[in-house]
Amino acid sequence: MDKVYIDSIGSYNRLYGLTTKHPLVAAVDLRECSHYANNIEIKSDLYGLFLKNTPYCSLKYGRKNYDFQAGTVVSMSPGQVVAMNIAPDEISLDVFGIVFHPDLIYGTTLADTIDQFNFFSYSELESLHLSEKEREKFLFYFNIIREELESPIDSHSAALIATNIQILLEHLQRFYDRQFTTRHKANAGIVGDFENNLKQYFSAENLSATPTVAMFAERASLSVGYFSDLIKKETGSTPKDIIDLFLISEAKKRLRATNDDVSIIAYSLGFDYPAHFTRLFKRVEGITPTEYRTKLN
């Protein structure tokens, strides 16, 4: 499999034989490709939003294959590596994409908010599946951006395009919220497993390390971003906050049941430094572990 590095809009367009209309952004209709790059591994410095209207195109992240199904949006961020395989019986790629370099949004509101769109870090199994109306909304903003790219570049071009990308991202966030809601039953099972795994983890007398969100996301076979958003949607709390509450609850049990020094309890809970444990305890409880123990007497 050939490896391709894409560092600019121009290099992306050359890969598919497309014309570059703007050096920092493209609204691509891959049905217009003059040639297809197949069986390749791509590392890109670009952001990308891709709507697939038909099946057949397969993406591979790491060791996992994913069928890029009709009506699916896949989001990609700079630094991601993606392997792509096109089925031999697909004559054309019915894919609409908005691809942009981070420099496009420099100095715009989107530059300050883009990290809030966690779906850029979701894995391939956590893509967004659109309804017909949602698909039309994606294409509406795709066409607005493409129309702007067909006009001569001026001092307003980048700001107008960035604004419409931001509006599209807000809509995609809304669509993801809808997807979380419609999958409530399945998501409730993930929340239950998370809580059970937490209890099991803290059943050990001495922990090798404090638990992390990444640890439980991996057990759920989800990316950290998707797992965090799912837990927040279902419980109202971030998984980090829930882990911290479990940690402090277990600490209080040990403070009540033993006369061990606070540092010993901190180490037994997996903290490398007792001061970190004390700061967390005070942040959650409002008092230090020593003050908590004193209040018990």
KEPAMAR-487876 format. One line per 2 residues: number of its first residue (from 1); for each residue z, y, x of C-alpha. Coordinates in pm, whole numbers. Each point is the difference from the previous one (the first is absolute). Layout:
REM KEPAMAR-487876
NUM> Z Y X  ...
REM end
This chain:
REM KEPAMAR-487876
1> 0 0 0  -104 338 142
3> 261 273 35  -88 356 -101
5> 200 316 61  -63 290 -239
7> 132 332 124  -203 241 -215
9> -193 38 -322  -320 -10 204
11> 84 -340 149  90 -133 -346
13> -331 117 -146  -198 -142 292
15> 160 -338 -61  -165 -12 -344
17> -305 216 63  120 292 -213
19> -63 370 43  291 218 114
21> 41 302 -227  331 123 142
23> 162 -84 335  343 -69 -150
25> -61 -161 -341  -247 -222 -182
27> -43 -112 -361  -193 -322 49
29> -191 -220 -240  -50 -318 201
31> -292 -98 -222  -188 261 203
33> 60 -175 333  -308 -55 212
35> 176 -293 165  330 -186 -31
37> 249 -82 270  132 -347 -76
39> 254 -234 160  164 286 186
41> 351 115 80  39 374 -48
43> 268 225 142  -23 349 -143
45> 154 344 58  -89 97 -357
47> 156 -2 -345  -198 -191 -260
49> 0 -59 -376  -244 -264 -120
51> -83 -101 -357  -177 -337 -32
53> -200 -44 -319  -98 -364 54
55> 152 -300 178  -138 -189 303
57> 122 225 280  286 -153 195
59> 251 183 215  231 -165 247
61> 325 149 127  157 -206 274
63> -19 -362 -110  -34 73 -372
65> -323 14 -198  -31 220 -305
67> -278 9 -258  -83 363 -64
69> -32 -42 -378  -185 223 -244
71> 191 313 -103  228 -18 303
73> 97 292 223  94 -69 359
75> 162 277 204  -10 15 378
77> 171 226 250  -69 84 365
79> 81 -281 239  -57 -289 -240
81> -211 -294 111  -216 -169 -262
83> -239 -294 25  -285 7 -251
85> -229 -276 -121  -278 50 -255
87> -112 -299 -204  -359 -96 87
89> -110 11 -365  106 364 -50
91> -312 216 23  189 329 11
93> 356 121 28  99 165 -327
95> 274 201 168  88 369 -30
97> 214 142 275  157 323 114
99> 59 0 373  159 290 185
101> 137 87 341  360 131 22
103> -139 326 140  -155 74 -342
105> 339 59 -157  158 185 293
107> 175 312 -132  -37 -105 -367
109> 261 -103 -254  -129 -355 25
111> 98 -15 367  362 57 -106
113> -7 -254 -283  -231 -283 108
115> 289 -206 140  144 -9 -354
117> -292 -217 -114  150 -328 115
119> -296 -204 -128  -184 85 323
121> 241 -244 165  -23 -273 -265
123> -145 -333 104  -319 -161 -128
125> 184 -197 -268  144 318 -148
127> -321 181 -88  -44 207 -313
129> -184 -157 -295  -150 266 -224
131> -68 5 -371  -343 125 -107
133> 134 350 -71  177 8 334
135> -322 -107 173  -180 287 -170
137> 267 240 127  -51 -122 357
139> -376 47 -31  48 345 -155
141> 175 132 311  -232 -198 227
143> -294 185 -157  170 339 29
145> 58 -58 371  -353 -130 49
147> -147 301 -178  197 230 229
149> -133 -190 301  -355 56 -121
151> 55 377 22  -20 193 329
153> 329 -6 194  190 328 -15
155> 358 121 56  107 -138 -339
157> -146 -351 31  286 -181 176
159> 270 154 -223  -186 -84 -322
161> -67 -357 110  361 -51 117
163> 126 133 -334  -212 -248 -196
165> 107 -286 227  362 94 -67
167> -59 1 -376  -164 -342 24
169> 296 -131 201  238 129 -268
171> -199 -190 -262  6 -315 212
173> 379 34 30  17 22 -380
175> -220 -309 -32  226 -188 241
177> 302 101 -211  -180 -148 -299
179> -68 -318 196  368 -27 95
181> 93 40 -367  -244 -261 -129
183> 130 -246 260  363 56 -95
185> 72 -367 -70  -129 -116 338
187> 166 294 174  336 -83 -158
189> -18 -336 171  -57 169 334
191> 303 225 -58  211 -304 -88
193> -112 -183 311  79 308 210
195> 355 13 -134  49 -375 48
197> -134 19 354  238 287 73
199> 298 -201 -125  -109 -299 204
201> -43 213 310  349 145 -30
203> 157 -341 -60  3 -48 379
205> 331 82 165  -170 172 293
207> -344 159 -33  -238 9 293
209> -135 338 -115  19 235 -294
211> -267 -90 -258  -317 207 -25
213> -244 75 -279  -277 -162 207
215> 196 -326 7  15 -30 -378
217> -354 129 -51  -124 -281 224
219> 196 -255 -202  -173 133 -312
221> -340 -15 179  -48 373 -62
223> -58 299 222  300 224 63
225> -164 287 -190  -85 -201 -311
227> 335 -180 1  187 331 29
229> -193 160 -284  38 -307 -222
231> 377 -13 48  31 376 -61
233> -207 -24 -321  204 -292 -132
235> 353 106 100  -9 374 58
237> 131 -54 354  -179 -56 326
239> 44 -341 164  163 179 296
241> 263 149 -234  60 -341 -159
243> 42 -163 342  243 273 103
245> 206 -53 -316  14 -374 69
247> 107 72 358  281 232 -109
249> 111 -239 -275  29 -279 257
251> 178 235 241  258 88 -265
253> 65 -370 -61  65 -55 369
255> 216 313 29  214 -128 -288
257> 16 -365 102  61 33 375
259> 188 206 255  -297 0 235
261> -71 322 184  -273 212 -157
263> -221 -57 304  33 -379 -40
265> -106 29 -366  -293 222 102
267> -122 -258 252  45 -282 -250
269> -229 186 -242  -271 23 262
271> 51 358 117  -68 59 369
273> 228 303 3  320 41 -209
275> -69 374 -28  -316 -77 -199
277> 204 -212 -239  261 274 -41
279> -267 263 -75  -163 -220 -263
281> 333 -86 -159  100 367 -24
283> -341 97 -139  31 -257 -280
285> 376 11 -69  89 353 106
287> 272 -125 235  10 -198 324
289> 78 -375 14  340 78 151
291> 79 246 -279  -114 -257 -256
293> 234 -263 144  287 249 9
295> -48 73 -370  45 -371 -74
297> 357 2 137
REM end
